């Protein structure tokens, strides 16, 4: 104000009378007051408009909110509700506003609610208020009890507490959860039934394979032992050993492409065909040719079998063998130390009809051994995905002093377990070991 009077005196150079000076001051003050009032009113109108818009948005959100929103005072009296509350609980606003919130609760919570509220206001120790979501029970106007998800928050205005409750009806969630639980139970039951069936299938498969060793205790001319460890409950590998006649032992080992039940069924079919064909054919290559044609004719799915089989003349020690795309056996009968046996080039069974296979022979002397196996042995993987390999398998035989049929298979299994270091088995592991003891081995 002092600055204004100073500037006024400078501008009029002191020529104004007292009344003129006061008049100018009144006029200037009125102008500035009017401008200030105009700006204040304009600002207030803008703030009011923003407030109204915010209120409309809040009202709209509250109106269309899926969850029920209830405002109560510190005595538990309902002051405000949103439309979702009416729909959820079945009360009109007139029936709820002014009533105690306990009307929306079943016993014993209804009777105890006022004490809960009093305890909070007295101790300020929250049980539900200010906590995260909590599942409780609500009560509809018709008396139905239903699960709700509740969040309660406190707000203080002018020293007075009010509480906002946000409520979600959990009935549909619970129903869906119950249905999911039932579906999981059904799924688990089906899985249990399937596992039970697979266990039965595994036992059936195991009973199909010769396991009661020694197979022919009365035959002192040879010793044979085999094992099969499936990657799944049932596998596609198989082996067989049986006397074709009093002088000839037939042995075979095979690997069906794939694993699981389908491979096991194909394996059973192949074993049945082998035994049937051995009644009519004595040469391994002829057995393979007829078996291949049977599989091509009767197999309606793309499953193939690699197979190695042979016959041992238990009087002479001659071992005649043939191979259909299978791993070469090992023997120490050729050069006195273990090596892979030569096998003719051949194709797997079940791929193409009228394939010709060849037979080779090797003379076994007393204590000579033939070892047959599937690729699950040499392709067993460790944690670094390295393969067990042909070299490791051969080295086991070259460093073993005792190659009796049971002990050598046990040692190979031990070395595979040590190599894989607990890595999950990815393929069936099957082995068969045949040792010729000689026709006069027990003569004395």
FITOR-50817 format. One record per residue (C-alpha): residue in three letters; x, y, z. Coordinates in steps of 0.5 Angstrom, whole numbers, plus 2048, in hexadecimal, padded with zeros to 3 digits. Layout:
<sites>
ALAXYZ
...
</sites>
This chain:
<sites>
UNK800800800
UNK806805802
UNK8098037FB
UNK8028057F8
UNK80280C7FB
UNK80980D7F9
UNK80880C7F2
UNK8018107F2
UNK8058167F5
UNK80A8157F0
UNK8058147EA
UNK80181A7EC
UNK80781F7EE
UNK8038207F5
UNK7FE8247F1
UNK7F88207F4
UNK7F48227F9
UNK7F281E7FF
UNK7EB81C7FD
UNK7EE81B7F6
UNK7F38167F8
UNK7EE8127FC
UNK7EA8127F6
UNK7EF80F7F2
UNK7F180A7F7
UNK7EA8077F8
UNK7E98077F0
UNK7F08037F0
UNK7EE7FE7F6
UNK7E77FD7F3
UNK7EA7FB7EC
UNK7EF7F67EF
UNK7EA7F37F4
UNK7E57F27EE
UNK7EB7EF7EA
UNK7ED7EA7F0
UNK7E67E87F1
UNK7E57E77EA
UNK7EB7E27EA
UNK7E97DF7F0
UNK7E27DE7EE
UNK7E57DB7E8
UNK7EA7D77EB
UNK7E57D47F0
UNK7E07D27EA
UNK7E67CE7E7
UNK7E77CB7EE
UNK7E07C97EF
UNK7DF7C77E8
UNK7E57C27E9
UNK7E27C07EF
UNK7DB7BF7EC
UNK7DF7BB7E7
UNK7E37B77EC
UNK7DD7B57F0
UNK7D97B37E9
UNK7DF7AE7E8
UNK7DF7AC7EF
UNK7D77AB7EF
UNK7D87A77E8
UNK7DD7A37EB
UNK7D97A17F1
UNK7D37A07ED
UNK7D679B7E8
UNK7DB7987ED
UNK7DA7907ED
UNK7DC7907F4
UNK7D87937FA
UNK7DA7997FD
UNK7D779B804
UNK7D97A1809
UNK7D77A0810
UNK7D87A5816
UNK7DC7A381C
UNK7D67A081F
UNK7D579B81A
UNK7CF79F816
UNK7CF79F80F
UNK7CF7A680C
UNK7D07A4804
UNK7D079E800
UNK7D179D7F8
UNK7CC79A7F3
UNK7D07937F4
UNK7CF7937FB
UNK7C77937F9
UNK7C878D7F4
UNK7CD7897F9
UNK7C97897FF
UNK7C278A7FC
UNK7C0790801
UNK7BE7977FE
UNK7C279D800
UNK7BC79F805
UNK7BC798808
UNK7C479980A
UNK7C67A080B
UNK7C57A2812
UNK7C579B814
UNK7CB797818
UNK7D0794813
UNK7CF78D817
UNK7C978C813
UNK7CD78A80D
UNK7D1785812
UNK7CF77E814
UNK7CF77C81B
UNK7D477C81F
UNK7D778181C
UNK7D178681C
UNK7D0786823
UNK7D8787824
UNK7D978C81F
UNK7D8792823
UNK7DD790828
UNK7E278F823
UNK7E1796821
UNK7E1798828
UNK7E8794829
UNK7EB797823
UNK7E979F825
UNK7EB79D82C
UNK7F279A82B
UNK7F379C823
UNK7F6794822
UNK7F379281C
UNK7F078B81B
UNK7EC78C814
UNK7ED794813
UNK7F379680F
UNK7F578F80E
UNK7F578B807
UNK7EF788804
UNK7EC783809
UNK7E777E807
UNK7E177E80C
UNK7D977C80B
UNK7D3781809
UNK7CC78080A
UNK7C7782804
UNK7C0785806
UNK7BD77E804
UNK7C177B80A
UNK7C6778805
UNK7CD777808
UNK7D3778802
UNK7DA779802
UNK7DD780801
UNK7E4783801
UNK7E478A805
UNK7E9790806
UNK7E879580B
UNK7EB79C80B
UNK7EB7A1810
UNK7EA7A980E
UNK7EA7AE813
UNK7E77B5812
UNK7E77BA817
UNK7E97B681D
UNK7E37B181B
UNK7E47AA818
UNK7E17A7813
UNK7E27A080F
UNK7E179E808
UNK7E0796807
UNK7E1794800
UNK7DE78D7FF
UNK7DE7887F9
UNK7D97827F9
UNK7DE77C7F8
UNK7D87777F7
UNK7DA7767F0
UNK7E17767F1
UNK7E07707F7
UNK7DB76C7F2
UNK7E076D7EC
UNK7E676B7F1
UNK7E17657F4
UNK7E17637EC
UNK7E87637EB
UNK7E975F7F1
UNK7E475A7EF
UNK7E875A7E8
UNK7EE7597EB
UNK7EC7537EF
UNK7E97507E9
UNK7F07517E6
UNK7F474E7EB
UNK7EF7487EC
UNK7F07477E4
UNK7F77487E5
UNK7F77437EB
UNK7F373E7E7
UNK7F873F7E1
UNK7FE73E7E5
UNK7FB7387E8
UNK7FA7357E1
UNK8017377DF
UNK8037337E5
UNK7FF72D7E3
UNK80272E7DC
UNK80972E7DF
UNK8087287E3
UNK8057247DD
UNK80B7277D9
UNK8107247DE
UNK80D71D7DE
UNK80D71D7D6
UNK81571D7D7
UNK8197187DA
UNK81B71A7E1
UNK81C7137E4
UNK8237127E4
UNK82670D7E2
UNK82170C7DD
UNK8237057DC
UNK8277027E2
UNK8276FB7DF
UNK82B6FE7D9
UNK8326FE7DB
UNK8357007D5
UNK8337087D5
UNK83270D7DA
UNK82D7137D8
UNK82B7197DC
UNK82771F7DA
UNK8247267DC
UNK81F72B7DA
UNK81E7327DD
UNK8197367DA
UNK81973E7D9
UNK81273E7DB
UNK80D7397DF
UNK80D7357D8
UNK8127357D3
UNK8147337CC
UNK81A72F7CD
UNK81A7277CD
UNK81E7217CE
UNK81C71A7CD
UNK8207137CE
UNK81D70C7CD
UNK81F7057CB
UNK81D7047C4
UNK81E6FD7C5
UNK8236F97C9
UNK8296FB7C6
UNK8287027C4
UNK8277087C8
UNK82470F7C5
UNK8257167C8
UNK82371C7C5
UNK8237247C7
UNK81F7297C4
UNK81D7307C5
UNK8167337C2
UNK81673A7C0
UNK81373F7C5
UNK81173D7CC
UNK80B73C7D1
UNK8057387D0
UNK8047387C8
UNK80C7367C8
UNK80A7307CD
UNK80572D7C9
UNK80972D7C3
UNK80E72A7C7
UNK8097257C9
UNK8077237C2
UNK80E7237C0
UNK81071E7C5
UNK80A7197C4
UNK80C7197BC
UNK8137177BE
UNK8117117C2
UNK80C70F7BD
UNK8117107B7
UNK81670C7BB
UNK8127067BA
UNK8137067B3
UNK8197097B1
UNK8207087B4
UNK82570D7B1
UNK8257147B4
UNK8257187AD
UNK81E7147AB
UNK81B7157B2
UNK81C71D7B1
UNK81A71D7AA
UNK81371A7AB
UNK81271E7B2
UNK8147247AE
UNK80E7227A9
UNK8097217AE
UNK80A7277B1
UNK80A72B7AB
UNK8037287A9
UNK8007287B0
UNK80372F7B3
UNK7FE7357B2
UNK80373A7B5
UNK80A73C7B4
UNK80E7387B9
UNK8147357B7
UNK8187307BB
UNK82072F7BB
UNK8217277BD
UNK8277237BD
UNK82671B7BE
UNK82A7157BE
UNK82B70E7BF
UNK83070A7C3
UNK8317037C2
UNK8327007C9
UNK8366FA7C7
UNK83B6FD7C2
UNK83B7057C4
UNK8397087BE
UNK83670E7BE
UNK8327107B8
UNK82F7177B8
UNK82C71D7B4
UNK82A7247B5
UNK8257297B3
UNK8277307B4
UNK82972E7BB
UNK8307307BF
UNK83572B7BE
UNK8367267C4
UNK83D7257C7
UNK84171E7C8
UNK84871C7CA
UNK8477167C5
UNK84A7187BF
UNK85171B7C1
UNK8517197C9
UNK8507207CB
UNK8497247CB
UNK8477277C5
UNK8417297C1
UNK83E7247BC
UNK83E7257B5
UNK8377267B3
UNK8347267AB
UNK83172D7A9
UNK82972C7AA
UNK8237307AB
UNK81E7307B1
UNK81872C7B1
UNK81172E7AF
UNK8147347AA
UNK8147307A4
UNK8117297A2
UNK81672479F
UNK81C7267A1
UNK8227217A1
UNK8267207A7
UNK82C71C7A8
UNK82F7177AE
UNK8367177B0
UNK8397127B5
UNK83F7127BA
UNK84270C7BE
UNK84170C7C5
UNK8467097CA
UNK8457077D1
UNK84470D7D5
UNK8437127CF
UNK83E7177D0
UNK83971B7CB
UNK8367217CE
UNK8307247CA
UNK82D72B7CC
UNK8287317CA
UNK82B7387C8
UNK82873A7CF
UNK82F7387D2
UNK83373B7CD
UNK82F7427CD
UNK82E7437D4
UNK82F74A7D6
UNK83274E7DC
UNK8317557DE
UNK8357587D9
UNK8317547D3
UNK83774F7D2
UNK8367487CF
UNK8387427D3
UNK83B7407CC
UNK83D7397C9
UNK84473B7CB
UNK84273B7D3
UNK83E7347D2
UNK8447317CF
UNK8497337D4
UNK8457307D9
UNK8467297D6
UNK84D72A7D5
UNK84E72C7DC
UNK84A7277DF
UNK84D7207E2
UNK84671D7E3
UNK84271D7DD
UNK83D7187E0
UNK83671A7DD
UNK83371D7E3
UNK8397217E6
UNK83A7247DF
UNK8337277DF
UNK8337297E6
UNK83A72D7E4
UNK8387307DE
UNK8317327E2
UNK8367357E7
UNK83A7397E3
UNK83473C7DF
UNK83173E7E6
UNK8387417E8
UNK8397457E1
UNK8327487E1
UNK83274A7E8
UNK82B74A7E9
UNK82974D7E2
UNK82274B7E0
UNK8227457DC
UNK81F7467D5
UNK81F73F7D2
UNK81E7387D4
UNK8257357D6
UNK82572D7D4
UNK82B7287D4
UNK82B7217D3
UNK83271D7D4
UNK8337167D2
UNK8397117D4
UNK83B70B7D0
UNK83D7067D6
UNK83E7007D1
UNK83B6F97D0
UNK8406F67D4
UNK8416FB7D9
UNK83D6F77DF
UNK8406F07DC
UNK8446EF7E3
</sites>
